[in-house]
């Protein structure tokens, strides 16, 4: 995620990138995911050396499922009206966008920067059919170095004792080991 965030910041000239750990993502199985505070701390440690990266606890302190539309409404209320927002995600996640809560409103609230992931198709015609001109205007492909690293794979590596060296910042690795997360 760090590599993708930095590529998006550079390619689109973003002033800042805000990482938002989800508390209860409705599209994901939350088994095996670390507690909210631990995940918040890991993000904070991972981004501490980048002056353009920030972390928000907006979804961690809000009760109920973590819907992106609620988070985007939150940021729209707190930033000047002319602020443009970009939601950074992998293409695999983007293709699920039609199933998201209030997807049409979300398409109006933010641009989507979709990082191309290895082995995922990049045919966005389904989104163009579903969202029409909004998709053409608000969905952008992000060119990043190809690395196939997922949070699921990292958790598996920790639980089986495999190395995560060079896959995570060392401060995050140390935090995970010190707190016995994913063991």
matplotlib code that plots the C-alpha trace (Angstrom):
import matplotlib.pyplot as plt

x = [0.0, 2.9, 4.3, 0.9, 0.2, 3.5, 3.0, -0.5, 0.9, 3.5, 1.5, -1.5, 0.3, -1.6, -0.9, -1.5, -2.5, -4.7, -4.7, -8.0, -7.9, -11.4, -13.0, -15.7, -15.3, -18.6, -17.0, -14.3, -14.1, -12.6, -11.3, -7.6, -7.4, -5.7, -7.5, -8.3, -5.7, -3.0, -3.7, -3.9, -0.4, 1.0, -0.1, 1.2, 4.6, 4.6, 4.1, 6.0, 8.9, 6.8, 5.7, 2.8, 1.2, -1.3, -3.5, -7.2, -9.1, -12.5, -13.6, -12.2, -14.2, -17.4, -19.8, -21.1, -19.8, -17.1, -18.8, -16.6, -19.4, -19.7, -15.9, -16.0, -18.9, -16.8, -13.8, -16.0, -17.4, -13.9, -12.1, -12.7, -15.5, -13.1, -11.0, -10.7, -10.6, -9.0, -9.7, -6.7, -7.4, -6.5, -8.3, -9.6, -11.4, -12.5, -14.4, -16.6, -17.6, -21.1, -21.9, -20.9, -23.4, -24.5, -22.0, -23.6, -23.2, -19.6, -18.8, -19.7, -17.7, -14.3, -12.1, -10.9, -7.2, -7.0, -3.6, -3.1, -2.5, -0.8, -3.2, -6.3, -8.1, -8.2, -11.3, -13.4, -16.3, -18.5, -18.0, -18.5, -21.8, -22.9, -21.8, -21.7, -19.8, -19.1, -16.8, -15.0, -14.4, -13.7, -11.9, -8.2, -5.7, -2.5, 0.7, 2.8, 5.7, 4.2, 4.5, 2.1, 1.9, -1.4, -2.4, -3.6, -0.2, 1.7, -0.5, 0.1, 3.9, 3.8, 1.7, 4.0, 7.2, 8.2, 10.2, 8.6, 11.8, 11.7, 7.9, 7.1, 8.9, 11.2, 9.3, 6.1, 7.7, 9.2, 5.8, 4.0, 6.6, 6.6, 2.8, 2.7, 0.2, -0.7, 1.2]
y = [0.0, 2.4, 2.0, 2.5, 5.6, 7.2, 6.4, 8.0, 11.1, 11.6, 10.8, 12.9, 15.6, 14.9, 17.3, 14.6, 10.9, 9.9, 6.3, 5.2, 1.8, 0.2, -1.0, -3.3, -3.5, -5.0, -6.7, -8.5, -11.3, -9.7, -12.9, -12.8, -9.0, -7.3, -5.0, -1.5, 0.2, -2.2, -1.6, 2.2, 2.1, -0.1, 2.4, 5.3, 3.6, 2.7, 6.2, 8.2, 9.0, 10.4, 14.1, 13.7, 10.7, 10.9, 8.4, 9.0, 7.0, 8.1, 4.6, 3.2, 5.5, 5.3, 2.6, 0.0, -1.0, 1.0, 2.4, 4.4, 6.8, 7.8, 8.4, 10.5, 12.6, 13.1, 14.4, 16.6, 18.3, 19.0, 20.3, 23.3, 22.9, 23.0, 20.1, 17.2, 13.8, 10.6, 7.2, 4.8, 1.1, -2.0, -2.8, -6.0, -3.8, -1.3, -4.0, -4.5, -0.9, -1.4, -3.5, -0.7, 1.2, 4.4, 3.8, 6.5, 9.1, 7.9, 8.3, 12.0, 12.5, 11.2, 10.2, 6.6, 5.8, 2.2, 0.5, -2.2, -5.5, -8.6, -11.2, -9.1, -8.0, -4.3, -4.3, -1.5, -1.8, -3.1, 0.1, 2.3, 0.5, 0.8, 4.4, 5.9, 9.2, 9.4, 6.3, 7.8, 11.1, 9.7, 6.4, 6.6, 3.8, 4.2, 2.9, 1.4, -1.0, -4.5, -6.2, -8.9, -8.3, -8.5, -8.0, -11.6, -12.8, -10.7, -12.1, -15.6, -15.0, -13.8, -16.7, -19.3, -17.6, -16.6, -13.5, -10.2, -8.4, -5.7, -6.2, -3.9, -1.0, -2.4, -0.3, -2.1, -5.5, -4.8, -3.6, -6.8, -9.0, -7.1, -7.2, -10.8, -9.9, -12.6, -15.3]
z = [0.0, 0.7, -2.8, -4.4, -2.2, -3.2, -6.9, -6.7, -4.9, -7.5, -10.6, -9.6, -7.6, -4.4, -1.5, 1.0, 1.3, 4.2, 5.2, 6.7, 8.5, 8.3, 11.4, 10.0, 6.2, 4.8, 1.9, 3.9, 6.4, 9.5, 11.0, 11.6, 11.4, 14.2, 16.7, 15.6, 17.8, 16.7, 13.0, 13.5, 15.2, 12.4, 9.8, 11.9, 12.1, 8.4, 7.3, 9.9, 7.6, 4.8, 5.3, 2.8, 4.5, 7.3, 9.2, 10.2, 12.8, 11.3, 10.6, 13.8, 16.1, 14.1, 15.1, 12.6, 9.2, 7.5, 4.4, 2.2, 1.3, 5.0, 5.2, 2.0, 3.4, 6.6, 4.6, 2.4, 5.6, 6.9, 3.8, 1.6, -1.0, -3.9, -2.6, -5.0, -3.4, -4.8, -3.4, -4.0, -4.5, -6.4, -9.6, -7.9, -5.4, -8.0, -9.9, -6.9, -6.8, -8.2, -5.0, -2.6, -0.5, -2.3, -5.2, -7.4, -4.7, -4.1, -7.7, -7.3, -4.1, -5.3, -8.1, -8.0, -8.6, -9.4, -9.1, -11.6, -9.8, -11.3, -12.6, -12.4, -15.5, -16.3, -18.4, -16.9, -19.3, -16.6, -14.6, -17.7, -18.4, -14.8, -14.1, -17.6, -18.0, -14.3, -14.6, -17.6, -15.7, -12.2, -12.6, -13.4, -13.8, -11.7, -13.0, -10.2, -10.0, -10.0, -6.7, -5.5, -1.8, 0.0, 3.6, 3.7, 2.5, 5.1, 7.9, 6.7, 6.6, 10.2, 11.4, 9.7, 10.7, 7.1, 6.5, 5.8, 5.4, 2.7, 2.5, 5.4, 7.1, 9.9, 12.5, 11.6, 11.7, 15.1, 16.4, 15.1, 16.7, 20.0, 20.3, 19.0, 16.3, 13.8, 15.7]

ax = plt.figure().add_subplot(projection="3d")
ax.plot(x, y, z, "-o")
ax.set_aspect("equal")
plt.show()
